[in-house]
Amino acid sequence: MDNGTADGAPDAEAASGAETDAPTAHRPPCVTGYADPAGPYSSGPWRNYFLILLDRIPTPIAVCRADGEVVIANPAMAEQWGAAPGQLRGRNLLDLFRPREKAQLVRIADAVRLGRRSRYPVEVHWRSASDGAERDGELTVDPVGDASVQPPALLAVLRVRDAGPPPAPRGTASPVEARILALAAGGTTTAAIGTALGLTVDGVNYHLTRLARRWQVQGRTALVAKAYVLGVLAADSWPPAPARTAPAP
């Protein structure tokens, strides 16, 4: 995966996960000298295995710098932003999630400064990119990596408290799924789709498999055909493109 997805993080970056609406004074300072977020698995094939595993985990996860800047995000986290994982790199978790108590951000800043290793919960709320509904949940922030490296990488794991929207009915597609289908309809290979959207090959296949199950079809040709029938792809556009009014889950 390229451009900051759970596959394309540079070798010397790390992070912080906290929330929006926080004044700059509450944001931990960004410091250079970060360890690879893959930690002890940062060398050899283990790094790729770590990143592939991160891609496949359904729980929203991101690795951020100490000021909240995203280094890596998996597809589940990117879905909260209505974006592909690669599009999140360089953005800030505080642009999406709003903390209930800003004092919780101060605790994380102090932990980073003092080298403490523990889990720090942050109560957050945000507006879902998929349907505009307000969501409520908790970000658990963990300083991770080699204890000798300061500041550490911060692993942010999101737990959504409410039930969330009901399962998407057959015939809907998220913005990322619609873009994948448009590229597939134009004959783009899986690897090239991943490069264009900042996904790994596994990430692209993950979305295609979900669509195939949802729409109860088999094969890429059938998926593309169904996308046109359901209005997910624009019937009068070439190269293929998502319909402006494509139904979203």
ChimeraX attribute file (.defattr): number of C-alpha atoms within 10 A of each C-alpha:
attribute: neighborCount
match mode: 1-to-1
recipient: residues
	/A:1	24
	/A:2	20
	/A:3	22
	/A:4	23
	/A:5	31
	/A:6	32
	/A:7	28
	/A:8	21
	/A:9	24
	/A:10	16
	/A:11	14
	/A:12	13
	/A:13	23
	/A:14	35
	/A:15	32
	/A:16	35
	/A:17	34
	/A:18	38
	/A:19	27
	/A:20	20
	/A:21	14
	/A:22	19
	/A:23	9
	/A:24	9
	/A:25	8
	/A:26	18
	/A:27	22
	/A:28	23
	/A:29	17
	/A:30	16
	/A:31	15
	/A:32	13
	/A:33	13
	/A:34	22
	/A:35	25
	/A:36	21
	/A:37	30
	/A:38	24
	/A:39	15
	/A:40	13
	/A:41	15
	/A:42	17
	/A:43	12
	/A:44	8
	/A:45	9
	/A:46	13
	/A:47	18
	/A:48	18
	/A:49	15
	/A:50	18
	/A:51	23
	/A:52	19
	/A:53	14
	/A:54	23
	/A:55	27
	/A:56	15
	/A:57	12
	/A:58	11
	/A:59	16
	/A:60	21
	/A:61	25
	/A:62	32
	/A:63	34
	/A:64	30
	/A:65	28
	/A:66	29
	/A:67	23
	/A:68	28
	/A:69	24
	/A:70	31
	/A:71	30
	/A:72	33
	/A:73	30
	/A:74	30
	/A:75	32
	/A:76	21
	/A:77	23
	/A:78	22
	/A:79	19
	/A:80	19
	/A:81	21
	/A:82	19
	/A:83	19
	/A:84	27
	/A:85	33
	/A:86	30
	/A:87	21
	/A:88	25
	/A:89	23
	/A:90	16
	/A:91	14
	/A:92	21
	/A:93	24
	/A:94	21
	/A:95	16
	/A:96	20
	/A:97	28
	/A:98	21
	/A:99	23
	/A:100	18
	/A:101	13
	/A:102	20
	/A:103	13
	/A:104	17
	/A:105	23
	/A:106	16
	/A:107	16
	/A:108	28
	/A:109	20
	/A:110	12
	/A:111	20
	/A:112	23
	/A:113	15
	/A:114	11
	/A:115	16
	/A:116	14
	/A:117	14
	/A:118	12
	/A:119	16
	/A:120	19
	/A:121	19
	/A:122	27
	/A:123	21
	/A:124	24
	/A:125	21
	/A:126	20
	/A:127	16
	/A:128	19
	/A:129	17
	/A:130	16
	/A:131	11
	/A:132	9
	/A:133	11
	/A:134	12
	/A:135	18
	/A:136	19
	/A:137	18
	/A:138	21
	/A:139	25
	/A:140	19
	/A:141	26
	/A:142	25
	/A:143	27
	/A:144	22
	/A:145	22
	/A:146	16
	/A:147	13
	/A:148	9
	/A:149	13
	/A:150	18
	/A:151	29
	/A:152	32
	/A:153	31
	/A:154	29
	/A:155	26
	/A:156	30
	/A:157	19
	/A:158	23
	/A:159	16
	/A:160	16
	/A:161	13
	/A:162	10
	/A:163	8
	/A:164	12
	/A:165	12
	/A:166	7
	/A:167	8
	/A:168	12
	/A:169	11
	/A:170	14
	/A:171	19
	/A:172	20
	/A:173	27
	/A:174	21
	/A:175	21
	/A:176	20
	/A:177	19
	/A:178	24
	/A:179	22
	/A:180	24
	/A:181	29
	/A:182	26
	/A:183	21
	/A:184	20
	/A:185	22
	/A:186	13
	/A:187	13
	/A:188	15
	/A:189	13
	/A:190	20
	/A:191	15
	/A:192	17
	/A:193	21
	/A:194	22
	/A:195	17
	/A:196	17
	/A:197	23
	/A:198	27
	/A:199	30
	/A:200	27
	/A:201	17
	/A:202	17
	/A:203	25
	/A:204	22
	/A:205	16
	/A:206	14
	/A:207	18
	/A:208	21
	/A:209	17
	/A:210	13
	/A:211	23
	/A:212	17
	/A:213	11
	/A:214	16
	/A:215	19
	/A:216	13
	/A:217	15
	/A:218	13
	/A:219	10
	/A:220	15
	/A:221	12
	/A:222	13
	/A:223	21
	/A:224	21
	/A:225	14
	/A:226	18
	/A:227	26
	/A:228	19
	/A:229	13
	/A:230	17
	/A:231	18
	/A:232	28
	/A:233	27
	/A:234	20
	/A:235	14
	/A:236	9
	/A:237	11
	/A:238	10
	/A:239	11
	/A:240	19
	/A:241	20
	/A:242	25
	/A:243	19
	/A:244	10
	/A:245	10
	/A:246	20
	/A:247	17
	/A:248	16
	/A:249	16
